[in-house]
């Protein structure tokens, strides 16, 4: 049976803490996101602080891009094919806008306590119907300074399929900072 309009959509949430205090981050709105996709990531530096393009908040919220490879992973899991679960999280410093054809992060961070990490206990939550949303989450503690600008979910600790990728305004972390990334993937027919 074919279900018309079946789709996988997601949301990415990022929380950055320094000395236990939540740090404010720039959240692009639709106008800012539109501009970034057309002109490039550097536009976030120009639009930061301009209310027309976004707002400051202690959480970064982004509608998640599910890649073509990610859709293939979801389809394979629906029919019971043997594929690795998408429970590995990664961050990087790439600035090229996320695209459906992405197969990896542009510049993945592999040091400073920010290497790929696996959510040992992914969960489900109810968004529209019971257990329609998968949730993967990880809390990193930085051991060095980095400017994080991209994040993604993959199927393996090394290589693997990229389920999702997102690019955002630079978040500077220093040694001792923690940040928590949460991805929610809802399967829906609307």
N, C-alpha and C positions, 0 to 999 in steps of 0.2 A: 504494500500500500504506500502510495506517495502522499506525503503531507505537503500541501501547498504553502509556501512561505516560511518553511523551517529555516531558522537562522541562529547563528551563535554570535552573541554580542558581549562586550565586556566593559569593565571599568577598572582603572588602575588608580590606587590611592597610595600616597607616599607621605610618611611622617618623619621629620628630621628633628633630632633632639641634641642639644649641646648642654652639658652639665645638668641633664634632667629636664631642661626647659624646651618646650616646643619652639622651633624656629619658624619664622614666616617665610613663605615661598610665593612666587608670582604665578598665578593661575591665569592662563590665557582664556578669553571667552571666545565665542564663535568668530567674531571679527579678527581677533588676534590669531586664532588658529588658521583661518582662511588666508591671512596675510603670510604666515609662516610657511604654509604649504606652497604658496606661489612664489615667494621671494627668497625664502631660505631661513635657516635657524638664526642667523645673526639679527633678524628683525626683533627677536625677543629682547635684545639689548636696547634697541631703539624704542620699543613700546613699553618696557618695564616701567611701571608707575603711572602710565597713562590710562585713566579709567575707561576710555573708549575701547581698549584692547584687553582688559582683564582686571584682576583684583588681588590683593594680598590676603593670604590665609595661612593657618598653621597646618593645613593639610593640602596636598596637591592632588586634585581630582582630574582625571583625563579619561575621556571615552576611549576605550582600548581598540586598537586595530588588530583584528584577527587576520593573520596572513593566509595566503593560498595554501602553503604547506600546513598551516594550522587547521584549515578547513578539511584537508585530506586526513589529518590525524583524527579529527572528530568523526568523520565519515567512517574511517576504518574501525574506530572503537564501537560505533553503532552496530556494525555487523560482526563484531567479535574477532576481528583480525588482530594478530599479535603485533601490537605497537607499544612502545614505552609510554608510560603516563606522562603528561605534561605537568610536571611538578618541580622543575628545576628553574630557579630564578637567577638572572644575571643583570648586571648594570654595566654601563660603559660611558665613554666620552664622545661618541659619534654625534654629529650634528645634522646629517642628511635626513630630511623628513622621512618618516616611516611610510612604507609603501607595501601594498598587498604582495608584491613579488619578493620581499625581503626573505632571506634564508638564514641570516645571522645578524647579531649586533654589528654595527659598523666598526667600533673600536672597544671591544670588551675589556673590562678591568679584571686583571688576574692576580693583583697583589693588594697590599695595604688593608688586608682583612675584608676585601670586597669581592673575592672570587665567587664563582657560581656556587649556589647553595640549594639543597633540596629540602622542600617542605616535607618533614617526616610524617605529618598527619594532615593531609588535605581534608577539607570538610565540604559539606553541602549546606546550602541554606535555601529558604523559600523566598522567592521574589514574587512570582505570580501563581505558580502551582508548587506542590510539595517537591522539594529537592531539585528544583530546576536550575540552580546556580551552583557551580563548582567554585571553591575558594582555595587559592594557594597563597601562602604568606611566609615571609622570612624577616628576621630582625638581624641586621649586620651591626658590628661594632668596628669602626674604622681604626686602623693602626697607622695611617698616614693621611696626607692631604690629597684630595682629588676633587675635581669639578665634574659631578655626575650630570649627564645630559640625555641619557637613553637608558631604557630598561626593557627586559623581555622575559618571556617564559619559554622554556625549551623542554625537550623530552629526555635529555641525557646530561650527565655531568661533563661530558666532553663531546663536541659535535652535536648530533641530534637534530631534530626538526624544530624550527622556530614557530611556536604557536602564535605568539603575539610580540609586537614591538611598539614602543612609543618613544617619542623624542619630546623634550621639555626644556624650559629655561634652566640654565645651569644652577645646580645646588652644590655649594661648596661645603665639603666635610673635612674635618681635621681629626687627627688622632684622638680617640676617646669619644667622638660623636657616635650616636647610634641612629640608624634609620630603618624604618619598617616599610616594606613594600607588600601590598595586598592586591592581588588580581582576582576579579570576579568574572566568571564566564557564565552567562545565562543562555540556555537553549530555549527558544521561544518560537511560536508560530505567528507572532504579530509583527 
